[in-house]
Structure formats: C-alpha cells, structure tokens
Amino acid sequence: DPQYRLALAWQNVAYNQPPHPGFFLGHGMPEPPVPDIRVLEPNNTPFIQILSPANGFELNLGLDLNVIVHAFGISDTSQMVVLFDNDTTVLDTLFAPPYVTAVSGLTSGAHSLTASAFDTEGNLMVSQPVLFTVDEGYPHITITSPEDRAIFGPGESIPIHVEAYDTDGSVDSVAFFINGSRYTTLDQGPYSITFDTPAIGLYEIYAVAYDNDLHETESEVIEVEVGAIRIFQESTTGFCGFENGSGSIDNNHPGHTGSGFANSENISGVRIIWAVNVIEDGDYSFTWRYAATEARPARLYINDTLIGTVDFANTGDWTNWDEVSLTATGVKAGIKKIALEAAMGSGLANIDYMKILSLTGEVSVNSVSCSWIPTHMDERMPRASAGDRFTLFPVPAGNYLHIQFEDIIETITRLSIHSMDGTRVMTLEGLKMNRIRLDIPELNNGMYVLTLDTDQGHYTEKFVILK
C-alpha cells in the first residue's frame, strides 16, 4: 500500500501523525485491490567521460596524443572502451582500467575524439566529443648532443648541438636553457653552442625553437654531470671480485660495456668488492650501471662503514640496463674498500660498472691493487697540517722533492704521487725510512697530491712543481 508506506516514512520525521492506509478498514468491507508496485533493477548504463585532452587542444604533428578516459558502471564480467576519431576510425580499444593510452600517427587537421563504453549486456554510453587540432605548423627540435646523463670533467667545455626545423615556414631562433635560465639564443643554424668551463655539479639542459608564426616547441630535458670521475670495469685494476659468497664475470646478456658484467650468487649478504684510493676528503657520488628482473636492493659500505641503501629497481629484462646512484658525504682520503652487499636472498643485480664522481673537488679517485685494502679499516682523517708531522722542500719543487718526518721514530712504508686528474704518476713500496729524496725530473709543472703511509698513520698533502 503506497499510502501506508509513505505514512511510515513520515512517522520518522513528525510527531503524533498516525500512519493511515490507502483504503477503508471496516467490518464486512470487500477485499481491496493489490496495487501495481514493482521493484526496478538499478540502471547499469555505463558513464564515460574524456578527461584528457581538453577541448580545443593543439597537438604538434608527429607527437603522440595522450588520452585519459573516466568510465564506470560497466559490467564486471566484460568491459571495453573504444576510442574513435571523427566517429568512424577506431584509434584504440581498452579492455580494463585505467583507461589510458597514447595514440600515434594522427594526421594534420581538425579531429573529433569520442569514447564509447559498452559491455556484453548491451549497455552502451558514448562520451561527449573532444575537438582538437593536429598542427604541422609547430617547429620540431631535438638535442642531438650531449647524451642524457653524460659526464664531463671539471673545467671541460660542454658542446651542445640541436636539430630544429619547421615544415610550413622557418625557424626564427633557438634558445638554450641551462638549469632553467636562458644561456644564449641563436638566430640561424647550425644550432650549436659551447657551455664553457662549468663548475662541478649537475646541469639540466633544454632548448626552445621559435618559428615565423610565433609558435614555439620545447625539447626534451637532458642532464649532464660535471666532476672528476673514475669508472671501474670488471676487468680493470680495483675490481676485487666477490665476498661472503661466489659470483662470476658473464657476458651472455647484450648491452653491457667492457668485457662483461659481475653476476653474484643469489644469496643475501653476498658482496662485490672494489679497491679505491680517494685522493681528497670530500663528497662522492657512486653510480652503478646494472640490470635486474626484480627489485634487488643493496647496501653500500666504505671500509665496513654503512653508507646507505641502493635501490636497484626492476629494469624489466636482463638486457635492459639502467643506472642508480648514491652519494657519500665526508669521505676521507686514503685507500678504501668499497663493498656492495645484497640485502635480499635474490642477491645483487648484474653490475656492468661502478662510476665514482667527486662532488666537491677537482680530483676524484683512482684504482689500486686489491692487496692494498687495509685490514684494520682505519678511517682516521689525514693530519691537518703536513708541518705538524713532516716537511716538504724545496717549495715549489723542481727536479727533486725532499720528505722528512719530524718524529724520527715514524717510518715511511709507502708513498704515491697523483696528478690533479687522479692519474698515479709515481709509487714506491716496501720503504722503511724516516726521510727520502724523490727524483722527479720527468714530472711536468703543476700541482700534485702526495700520499704517504707510515707505521703510525696515513697522510695526504698537495705540492707544486715549478721548474
């Protein structure tokens, strides 16, 4: 009885209003008719809306159209969203949320994009059309060099080359941007510049092309690093193999550099070891080129001191190589044992190489024999002043250099000299003396770094040769 059902409802919102039926109740009355009340199924007609692109969108010819569709109310057993161009051409068919796709190969001119959602039960809904234009009048621009993530030494100029053209007119100018600021603008090709003597750091580079119709197109953004670097391959001095487990050098997955890659045993705690001589105290970025088919996090240790966790993410295939980095601050000069330790039972990712970049100085590191790794893991800082412990003379040095310790008990056991680019130019081992004269007529004028190991400590000191 609809009247009585309504009366029950008003009892919930009003006081002293008794519910009444929709018919007379009395002695001897005839049976009232049954009202025609039916419970209807909910409306399952799909709802669909194109969220992107926006109406009136302009797309450069040759670029992909990114499409995002919102749809709901589709049957759980079978659902599908079909994209149409100008109501007739099927652009793509999406069978499950999220309904996101990139449409390529669109021709120039006006387009009408619609999306239809339907299921096997016959429910159908068509979105409102989105009108957009593919314009071949926009200029095209690509940075051809340097490559993304390229690395340059301190003070080294960075050549930047851009290819730019316009199909329906001409390119008026190309502007170059470095870290968000306009660096320079060229009014005619070739569109090549040189970024002169950048300081150590990370730089984001992109370019913008402007055409005669006042259209503009921005290139992709590339990143370059400037710093003193050293790359450690599996076949070079300083690669010391595996620890806490086994491993091998393999070359069965294409895309690696050098002769192969380091493949560790699939156990937790297995390590890859490198021997590194850090020339100067400072901050250093450690980068590994790797491949993995699952996440394989690892821990970085320097002389058995935990630096942090390295997130080796899934690259999708053993032939897909990527890079991941971790920065270590306040690294002390001296011989270091670098250990990359597997944090999970799946072991380490396949490691193609390790790259070390100095973030604070003009010298980086160099490789040393694995036998030089200190057993006591002494992380003491070098002496603050050479004058406190030993004397170098003459200053500047010429064809020879004298080294003399003030404490006659302290004995030199090993020394090395490095140029400012990290190249080792002299090494003497097995020494047992308190003073020494170094004959260095073959060394050119410039600044060098002297590294001394004694029976009491480890020291570094810069000196100048001027002949």
Buried (B, 14 or more C-beta within 10 A) or exposed (E): BEEEEEBEEEEEEEEEEEBEEEBEEEEEEEEEEEEEEEEEEEEEEBEBBBEEBEEEBEBBBBBEBEBEBBBEBBBEEEBBBBBBBEEEEEBBEBEEEEBEBEBEEBEBEEBEBBBBBBBEEEBEBBBEBBEBBBBBBBBBBBBEEBEEEBBBBBEEEBEBBBBBBBBBEEBBBBBBBBEEEEBEBBEEEEBBBEBEEBEBEBBEBBBBBBBEBEBBBEBEEBEBBBBBBBBBBBEBBBBBBBBBBEBEBBEEBEBBEBEBBBBBBBBEBBBBBBBBBBBBBBBBBBBBBBBBBEEBBBBBBBBEBEBEEBEBBBBEEBEBBBEBBBBBEEBBBBBBBBBBBBBBEBBBBBBBBBBBBBBBBBBBBBBBBBEBBBEEEEBEEBBEEBEEBBEBEEEBBEEEBBBBBEEEEBBBBBBBBBBBBBEBBBEEEEBEEBEBEBEBEEBEEEBBBBBBBBEEBBBBBBBEBEE
